[in-house]
Amino acid sequence: MKKGYQSRYKAVTAVLLMGGLLFLMLFFSADTAAGVKKGLTYACDLLVPSLFPFMVLSSFLMRSGFGRYLEGCFGFVIRHWYRLPDCAGGAIIFSFIGGYPVGVSCVRVLWEQKKITDRQAEQMMLFCVGAGPAFLITGIGTILLNSPQAGVLLFLSQLFSGLLLGRLAGRWLGEPQPKGNRQQADVPSVSMTEAFMVSCSGAAKSLLNMTAFIAFFSMVLALCERTGLCSAVKNVLMACGLSYPIANNVFHIVMEVTIACQGIGQGGCPLWLMALATGFGGLCVHGQILTMAGKMPMNKKRYLLFRAMNGLLSAGIVYTADRFFPQTASVFAVSGAVQAKWFSMSAIGSVALLLLSILFVVSFSFRSATWGRGKLKTQSLFQNSLTF
């Protein structure tokens, strides 16, 4: 009886919210269109140029079977630090390299192939969904702030936070793993050409999905600003003692991270606020992650708790770094709109892309590997590769 009442309550609430939103969209049609256009502009200027190359390369390396080579290299760390089987090593590493789109896809493929249990999939979703170096170093640091050093600091804060949260998730949900626990399963073979083509199309689909979410949440934010909701939240936070630049961006941080980062950069806020925004991700990113996760079992309350902890840990790391390197951790106001610098050179971004390219080349020349105690040899990684 109680469960039926809760279901009806949720259904009525959803209908009222959607009905109210539809009314506002019709009443403020100009603001609605402007919000969608603003979201599309941010996605095309900031998200697509920074994420697409890394998503393609990271996805290819995982699909081509290179992730299985990482099992032997990092199996000890995966078993003891995260309390996960060796096969999770590639997904964890690629999630740190490619960010949450690649991380969610890798975890989902392991779960669908029954290489990890429901509990292990839920455990990995608590820390494999952070922002990657493409977005933080290239998108935020180079394109938005014109400071690759700030982007590197943001990425390092996310990396250390992810390592700590991965350990916490392992202690909370993980179980001790025996040595050599790789849980091999029958995996269809895939050619290198097919892996590359599927990686490109998969990255494009993921970016299209992300762009749609950003456009929708940008529209919602435009309506919230038009109706005065954002101003009301800002005034309440300022009455509680927060400064204007911080209070002015809190609502955007909760809703959508790309627009929040733009506002933080233009407002001259401290870099730790940018770390908080990118660490938490915003409801827009969480909606994308839940959509990409599909039918994977997830405790949403626990997931949101870990996302909030990730934001706070990242902000704390950047704030601590600011005590020692104030010039690096200061964000200065950015005048005008975001301008994508297609031919600008970023040393750190170039190094990261070069490392991925090296792994790409190595995966072509790598023809045999040794697995387990019995030294079982495989003719080619690409004949036993993972498929999404």
N, C-alpha and C positions, 0 to 999 in steps of 0.2 A: 504493500500500500504506500509506504513511504517512498519507495523507489519510483512508483508510478507518478506520485505527486512531484518529485524532483524532475522527472522527465517532462511533465507538462509545464512546470515552472520554467525550465530551460527553453522549451519551445516557444512559450509566450514571450519570454524575454528577447529571444532572437528575432521574433516577428516584430516586436515593438521597436527594437533597435534598427532593423532593416527598414521598417516603415518610416521612422524618423529620419534616417539617413536619406532615403529616397525623396522625402519632402524637402529636405535642405538642398539636395542636389538640384531639384527643380526650381526652388525659390531663389537659390544663389547659383544659377547656371554659369554665369561668367566666372565666378570664383572656382567652381568645379572644374571648368575647362582649363583655367590657369593653373590649378593645382596638378592636374594630370600632365600638362605640358612641362611644368617645373620638374616633376618626378622623372619624366622621360629625358629631360635635358641633363639632369644630374647623373642618371644611369649611363647615358651615352658618353658624357664627358669624363666621368670619373670611374665608373664601374667596368664598363666593357673594355676600354684600352688597358686597364691594369690587370684584370682577372683572366681574360680569354687565353693569352699565350700560356700562362702557368697552368690553367685548367686542362688545356689540351695535352701538354707535356706530362703533367702528373698523372692524368687519366691513362695516357698511353703506356707509361711505365708500369702502372698497376695492371692494366689489361694484358700487356704483353708477357706477363709472368715474372718481371724483374722483382716484384714484391716477394716472390718465393725465395729469391736469393738472399733477401734481407732477413729471412727467418733464421738462417744459419748464423748471420753476423750479429743479430741483436736478440736472439732467442733467450739468452740468460737474463738480459735486462727485462724483457717482456714478461717472463715467468715470475721473476722475483719482485720487480718494482710495481708492475700493474696486476700481477696475478692473473694473467691471461695466457692462452696457448700461443705457441710460436707463430701460428698463421696470422695472428692479429698484428704482428710487427709491421708488415708493409702498410696496412691500413692506418696505423697510428702515425708512422713517419710521413706518409703522403698527406694525412690530414693536417699536419703541421706545415707542410710545404705548400699544399694547394688550398688550404682553408676549408671552411665548412661544406662547400658543395662537393668537393672531392672526398672529404671525410665521411659524410653521410652516405655517399654512393658506395664507398669501400666497405663500410660496416654493413650496409644492406646486402651487398653481394655475399659477404661471408655468412651472414645469417640465412640468406636464401639457399646457399649451398650446404647449409647445416654444418659448417665448420665451427661455428660458435653457437652456444645455447641462447635461449631467450634472455636469461639473466646476464650473460656476458655481452650481448648486444646492447641491453639497457645500460650496462656499466660503461661501455665504450662511448655511447651517445652523451655521456655526462662531460667528456673532456675532448672528444674528437671533432668538435663543432666550432672551434675558435676561428678568428680571422687569420689569414695567411700573410706571408711577406709581400705578395703581389698587391693586395689591397692596402696594407699598412705602409710599406716602404715606397711603392710606386704611386699608388693612388693618393694616400694621405700625405706622406712625406714629400714626395717629389712634385706631384701635380698640384695638390691643394695648398701645402704649406711652403713649397719651394725650399724644403730642408730635408734632404735624405737622412741626416743624422737623427732628426726627430722621428722619422719613420723607423729607423733601426731600433731606437729606444722603445718605441711602441711595440715592435715585433718581439724584442727580447722580453718585455714585460708579459706579453701574451704567452710566449714560449715557457718561461719559468712558471707562470700561473698554471698553464696546462699540465706541466710536469707534476706540480704539487697536487692539483686536483685529480690527476690520474692516479697518484699514490693514494689519496684519500678515498677515491672510488674503489680502488683495489682492496683497501682495508675494510671498506663498508660492504661491498657486494662480491668481491672476488674470493676465489678459493685457491689454495696452494696448487700449483701445476707441476706435474712430474716432468723430468727432463725428457726432451724430445717429443713433447705432446703437440703434435702438429695437426692431428685430426684430418688426414688427407681424404679427399673425396674425389669421385670421378668428375673431372672438369672437361668439357668439350674443348678441343683444340681450336685455335684461331690464328689466322695468318697475320703477319706484321702489317700488311696492307689493310686488312679488315680492322685490326686493332686501331690503326691510325684513323681510319675513316669513321669508325664508331666513336672514337675519342673526340673528333672534331664536331660531329653531329650532337654528341651528348653534351659537350661544353656549350654549344649554341642553344640547345634546348634549356639547359640550366640557366643560362644568362637571360633567355626570354622569360622564363618563369620568374626570375629575380626582378627583371625590369617591370613585369606586370604587377608584382607585389609593391614595388617602390612607387609606381604610378598611382596605385589605389590608395596607399597610405599617405602619399603626398596630397591627394585630393582630400582625404579626411582631415589632414592637418590644416589645409587651406580653409575648410569649413569651420574647424575649431577656432582658427584665428578670426574668421569673419563673424562668428557668433560671440566672441569674447571669452571663450573658455580658456584659451592659452593665456590671455591677460589676467584672468582670475587666478589661475594657478600660479603665475609669476608673482602677483601681488601677495598671495598667501605665503609663498616661500620667502619673499623679501621681508614680510612682517615677522617671519621666524628667524631672520638674521642673515639670510644668504645675500651675497652681493648681486647686483643687477645682471652682470654677464652670465653668472652661473644659473640664477633663477630663470633667466630668459630662455635657457636651453634645456632645462630638466624635462619638460613635457615632450620635446622632440627626441631626447635621448630614450625615453620610454617607448616612443612610437616607432621611429625610423632612424637608423644609424647614419645613413648617407646624408640626409638633410641635416641631422644633428651635427655631423662633422663639419659641414659647410658653415652652419651658424657659429660653431665654436671657433673655427678659423677666422671668420670675419669679425667676431666679437673680441678678439684678443684675450681669450681665456687661457688659463694655465694648461699645460700639456696633460696633466694628470686627469683633467676632465675629458679630454679626448680619449685617454686610455680607458676611463670608466665607460664612455659611450661605446667604443669598439669592443670592449670586453663583455659588456652585457648584451649588445647586439640589437636590442629593441624588438618590439612585438612583430614588426614586419619580417625580420630575419627568422624569428621563432616560427612564424607561420610557414615560411619557406622550408625550414628544416623539417617540421612536422609533415608537410606535404611530400617532401622527398623521402621521408622515412617510410611512408606507406603503412603497411600492416605490422611493422616491427613493434614489439611490446615496449612501451615507455610509460614511466611514472612522470606525468607532466609537472606535478608539484616539485618532485625531486630535481627534475631537469631545470626548472626555473630557478630553484635554489642554487644550483651549481652555476648557472649563468650569472646570477647576481654576485655570487662569491668570486667568479672569474673577473667581473668588472671591478670589484673592490680590491682584489689582490693586484690586478694590473695597475690600478690607480695608485695603490700604496707603493708599488715598486717604482713607478715613475716619480712619485712625490719624493721618495727617498733619494733617487738619483738626482733630483733637482737640488738637494742640499749640497751635493758634491760637484755637479756640473750644471750650474744655473743657465749658462748660455745655450746648452743643448736642449734643455727641457722647458724652454720658454716659447710660447706661441705668440707671434705678432699678428696683428690684424691684417687680413687680406682684403684689398680693395677690389671692388668689382666682382663679376661672376667668375665661376671656375673656368679656367682656360686650359684645355688639354695641350700639353707641349709634346707633340708627336715625335720631334727629333731631339728632345733634350736628353742629355747624358746623365745617368745616375750610376755612380760607381758601385754602390751596394746592390742596386737592382740588376746591374749587368753581371755582377759576380753570381747572384742567385740564379739568374737565367742561364749563365754559363755552366753552373753546376748541374742544373737539370739537363742541359744539352749534352754534357759529358756522360751522364747516366744514360741518356738516350743512345749515344754512340756505343757505350759499353754494352748495352742490352742487345745491340745488333751483333757484336762480335763474341758475345758470351755464348758458348755452345754446350757447356757441360757444367754440372754442379754436383756436389757431394751432399747427401742428406742423411742425417741420423748416424747411429753407431755403425750400421751395416754398410755405410758408404754406397748407398744405392745411387747409381749414376743415371742421369737423364740425358737424352741426346740433345735436346734443345729446350730452353725455357719457353719458347714460343709454341711448341707443340703441346705444352701442358699449362697454358696460360689461363688466367682468370677471365671470365666474361661477366659483364654486368647484366 
